[in-house]
Amino acid sequence: MSTLFESLPIGAYRSTVSGRMLRANAALVRMNGYATESELIQSVNDIAQEWYVAPDRRTIFMECMKRDGSVVDFVSEIYRHKTRERIWVRENAHVVWDASGTLHYYEGTVEDITVAQKAQMALKANEELFREITAEVPGMLYRIVFVPGNRGRYTFVSSGSKDLYGVAPKDVLANSAVLRNMRHPLDSEWVAKAVQDAVAHRAKLDIEFRLVMADGTVKWVQMASSCAVVDSSVQVRNGIMLDITARKMAQAELEQNEARWKLALESTGDGMWDWHVQTGEEFLSQRCKEIYGFNEHDLHDRDDALDGRTHPEDVPQMLQDRQAHFDGTTPSYVNEHRILCKDGSWKWVLARGMVISRDVDGKPLRMIGTHTDITDRKNAEALVWRQAHFDSLTGLPNRRMLRERLDTALHHCRETAGTLAVLFIDLDDFKEVNDALGHDVGDLLLVDAAKRIQQCVNHYDTVARMGGDEFTVIIKNAASPTAITPTLQHILEQLARAFDLKDEQVFVSASIGVALYPQDATQVEDLFKHADQALYVAKKTGRNRFSFFTPALRDATQTRLRLTADLRMAITNNELSLVYQPIMNMQTGVVCKAEALLRWHHPVRGLVNPAEFIPIAESTGQIIAIGEWVFHQAAHQAKRWRGLYGGDFQIGVNKSPVQFHQPGLDTQPWVDHLRAIDLPGNAIVVEITEGVLLDATDAVMQQLRDLRNAGVAVSLDDFGTGYSSLTYLQRYAIDYIKIDQSFVRNLRAGSTDLALCKALIVLAHELGMKVVAEGVETPDQRDLLTAAGCDYGQGFLFSKPLSGQEFETFCADAT
């Protein structure tokens, strides 16, 4: 017995009535995850058993033993003691009595059925889920098995049988004939044959027929099935039955009311057509013919009467939409296409239709529909699309269309290893033309410029207007700068020619920035960015020229971006300072003025050239805060030096055009600050350039007047280098003019520059202004200017710009 106990392939045990384990064979030891029998017995007996054998399981076990003296096929869930892993087991047990008839112990076997139990549970869950899902599907889902020589037998029927047939699924499974017997007598025979043919050919089945319900009412159903499993003897088919009574009734009603329906359609102004699909006959209403300008007998009654006049580009989609309805994938036929009218014009129509009858195979027999004239709507849509994609002034593609075409061109280049160039073109001095001659003339110039650019490129290239006076060109097959240089030069030449606009002849030039694919960039945004950087260089280096993108431009742009960011913290970090260049009285040689000059000591780059960061400050608007800081520093320095060098001492402060044109910014805060520190207005000279006067609005002129009224002097810097300077001297109240150093640099006896300087000095004195000569670097220049009557001199001959302390030392040494 002991040998049999040990050799059993399943677990075996002996235990007391109280549940203490006495023996365990090797299979049970392994099943519970232990190495030896003693280890298992000790663990089970010494540790609380409630998590090894659940209490409810033990209660059921004991009840069976008391009632039957044994436990047979008892399936339950337990824990493995060592790993506490839940397993399912099947247990058989019986009572072992001793010779005296006393219960000796329990003996039983335990079989691990976890895998099978979980599989059965999953199967049950799946079946329940499947039945839940099928219960939500309209109609009745079914599975039917066909054995040769026998009618089909249902093996699964969804709960939809109750709604569709009024028969419960269990009744159908018990007697498959119950559904067949409900077929309409007129349909029963052909339905049975259709089913037999489908089974014989293992083909899909999709038919419609009638049922006679228990109460005598008739119901239409659609039955569809397909072969799922086939072996040598059995064929299994899956299918669905749908209630189509409502559709059939609607179809019948539609047919019965066809005449009234046609009349109603005609009354809306639509044209009506009635097409017998299989024969090709198509009858067009009078209104349908009139839409296209035909008389009653102009078109024959065939389906190619209008199909044959459909625009070739529209035919594929029309046929596709029509076939989709024939196949039942769309509830109706809807398509928009163009049809050639009698007069040769094209008219857009909306065609709508529906198949109203089919044969037993489901093929369309008859289709009725309408044509609606939608030409006006289509024209309006085309106009909206054009407005969204083309510039209304020049007719060129706009930014959106340019982007689409460039995306397409780049895709083609990637597939064919092609090349292209992106050109940014900006008209120089267009703003001046627009301001001087008006927007109407400016618009004419833009239209003419667009035509000239188009004439310079190939028909397959793209010219677009980005806005304002900015144009963008996509040139294909641009392998290198050399390849497109002739085109660029041609564009510059054509735009430099005179524009005859109304009664005016106008001249402008152009600046062009160029980026190449793939050398410079491979993405749209990068090409745009690089072309813009090249355009910036072209304009900065003199305009009326083109510039190609180079990596150096990218580096310069990145440097500019970093400087822009760093400049924002320059005031807060105390990185800005002022230096002062002395201005001498040419007659006495005494320092009587100074010009405040801004310096930026970058913590990493060191001293940054003002020519590099001042334009950045102006373009970003940071010049506003910087300008205010400069004024306050200079004002306090002026107060100190007027105490040291006399009440007439002045400090010149440069004020950017950006500061004058800033909305909401005026001169009152400066005036208030001067009063607050008890400093008269004439202690400060505001130095401006002709850029301020070039676009002097009423607000700018008022600021200049307010400065004069507060006693602040105004100095016109770099005089003689701009445009219409004499006009400015007449129009605005200027106290000082500063002769630009370009006139002083080559100053010598008998030179043209000396003659110009003398003329400017005399002119200024006649207008009540003083003159400051900039860039004085030699004694000869000083002597010639002094002899010419120049009032003040500024330059390295006298001193370089100095810090505040150095300036005071310089003045002390000069005395």
MOHU-V663554 format. One record per helix or strand. SS is the DSSP state (@ for helix, = for strand). FROM is the first residue (numbers start at 0). TO is the last residue. If there is no record, write none. Layout:
BEGIN
SS;FROM;TO + SS;FROM;TO
END
This chain:
BEGIN
@;1;6 + =;10;14 + =;20;23 + @;25;30 + @;36;45 + @;48;50 + @;54;67 + =;69;78 + =;85;96 + =;102;111 + @;113;135 + =;139;146 + =;152;156 + @;159;164 + @;168;173 + @;176;179 + =;182;182 + @;184;199 + =;204;211 + =;217;229 + =;233;242 + @;244;255 + @;257;266 + =;270;275 + =;280;283 + @;285;290 + =;301;301 + @;303;306 + =;309;309 + @;311;325 + =;332;339 + =;345;357 + =;363;372 + @;374;388 + =;389;389 + =;396;396 + @;398;415 + =;419;427 + @;429;436 + @;438;454 + =;461;466 + =;469;475 + @;480;495 + =;498;500 + =;503;505 + =;508;516 + @;523;539 + =;544;547 + @;550;566 + =;575;584 + =;590;601 + =;605;607 + @;609;619 + @;622;644 + =;649;653 + @;656;660 + @;667;675 + @;680;682 + =;683;687 + @;689;693 + @;697;708 + =;712;718 + @;724;730 + =;735;738 + @;740;743 + @;751;765 + =;769;773 + @;778;786 + =;791;793 + =;801;801 + @;803;813
END
